[in-house]
Amino acid sequence: MDDTRLIYCTWRDPWNAFYSRAIENQLDVVHLPFFHYNTIGAGTRRSSTAPAAELDGNVLRMWVDNEKDHGQKPLRSNEPPVPQTESRLPFVFPDLWQNNLGPNARITAAFVCVDEEHSILYLRFYPNFGRFPGIRQLTDLLTGVADITIAHQDRSVVQTRRPFVGSLNGGERLIQGDLPIVLCGRRRAQFQKEAEAVKV
């Protein structure tokens, strides 16, 4: 997408949660029909096949293929091949996520750490429409209300997670659909190990 054609609007949203918990939520595609049953997960029941995911340096790429639930057994994360298409949902370490919605729009989220119990979510919507006065303000308002409504559905759950700082060795039970969270956790652990080695 040619960024010079895009305009943008930004929203700042404080969360009472560690930033890595907010990131884990963003990488969890299986929760959409449950947490967002009346927004982006609305409609018929869906079966979210475990996402294909790969870690390439500091970029985690995901491919999601939700299909209508008609009683089929969802594929495991190692069953579908990694698609040859570009990922619409890349995550760039340490804290930047993007959803490419198509040639005319994308959403970017930055998860900023404040301390172990607080973070700030910065949401930026990039549309390739609504450039005229009045239309731009209306577009900003409507997308802002929609994005914050969806984010607050997540926030209400993420803020209850304990411990505040997650760990792959924390005793949580992960499922096939959590592959992106596992890959992210491994990379974060590697960053921490490298940082500790520099201190010595």
Residue pairs with C-beta under 8 A, 6 or more apart in sequence:
1 100
1 103
1 106
1 128
3 126
5 128
6 106
6 126
6 127
6 128
7 126
7 127
7 128
7 130
7 131
7 136
8 124
8 125
8 126
8 127
9 124
9 125
9 139
9 140
9 143
9 144
10 122
10 123
10 124
10 125
11 122
11 123
11 124
11 144
11 147
11 148
12 120
12 121
12 122
13 120
13 121
13 122
13 123
13 148
13 151
13 152
13 155
14 114
14 118
14 119
14 120
14 121
15 22
15 118
15 119
15 120
15 121
15 155
15 158
15 159
16 117
16 118
16 159
17 117
17 118
17 119
17 155
17 158
17 159
17 161
17 164
18 113
18 116
18 117
18 118
18 119
18 164
18 165
18 166
19 95
19 111
19 112
19 113
19 114
19 119
20 111
20 165
20 166
20 188
21 158
21 161
21 164
21 165
21 166
22 111
22 119
22 121
22 154
22 155
22 158
23 91
23 95
23 97
23 111
23 184
24 166
24 181
24 184
24 185
25 31
25 154
25 157
25 158
26 91
26 97
26 109
26 111
26 154
27 60
27 62
27 91
27 97
27 180
27 181
27 184
28 177
28 178
28 180
28 181
29 48
29 51
29 62
29 64
29 66
29 89
29 177
29 180
30 48
30 50
30 175
30 177
30 178
31 41
32 40
32 41
32 46
32 48
32 66
33 41
33 45
33 46
33 48
34 41
35 41
35 153
35 154
35 157
36 42
36 150
36 153
39 146
39 149
39 150
39 153
40 150
44 68
44 69
45 68
45 69
46 66
46 67
46 68
46 69
47 66
47 67
47 68
47 69
47 70
47 72
47 74
48 64
48 66
48 74
48 177
49 65
49 66
49 67
49 74
49 75
49 80
50 74
50 75
50 76
50 77
50 79
50 80
50 175
50 176
50 177
50 179
51 62
51 63
51 64
51 65
51 77
51 177
51 179
51 180
52 62
52 63
52 65
52 77
52 80
52 81
52 82
52 83
53 60
53 61
53 62
53 63
53 77
53 179
53 180
53 183
54 60
54 61
54 82
54 183
55 61
55 183
55 186
55 187
58 92
58 93
58 187
59 90
59 91
59 92
59 93
60 90
60 91
60 92
60 93
60 180
60 183
60 184
60 187
61 87
61 89
61 90
61 91
62 87
62 89
62 90
62 91
62 180
63 80
63 82
63 83
63 85
63 87
63 88
63 89
64 88
64 89
65 80
74 176
74 177
76 176
77 176
77 177
77 179
86 100
88 99
88 100
88 101
89 97
89 98
89 99
89 100
90 97
90 98
91 97
91 98
91 180
91 184
92 98
93 187
93 188
93 191
94 188
94 191
95 110
95 111
95 112
95 113
96 108
96 109
96 110
96 111
97 108
97 109
97 110
97 111
98 106
98 107
98 108
98 109
99 106
99 107
99 108
100 106
101 107
103 128
104 127
104 128
104 129
105 125
105 126
105 127
105 128
105 129
106 125
106 126
107 123
107 124
107 125
107 126
107 147
108 123
108 124
108 126
109 121
109 122
109 123
109 124
110 121
110 122
110 124
111 119
111 120
111 121
112 119
112 120
112 121
112 122
113 119
114 120
116 164
116 165
117 164
121 151
121 155
123 147
123 148
123 151
125 140
125 143
125 144
125 147
127 139
127 143
129 135
129 139
130 136
130 138
130 139
130 140
163 170
166 172
166 185
167 185
168 182
168 185
168 186
168 189
174 181
174 182
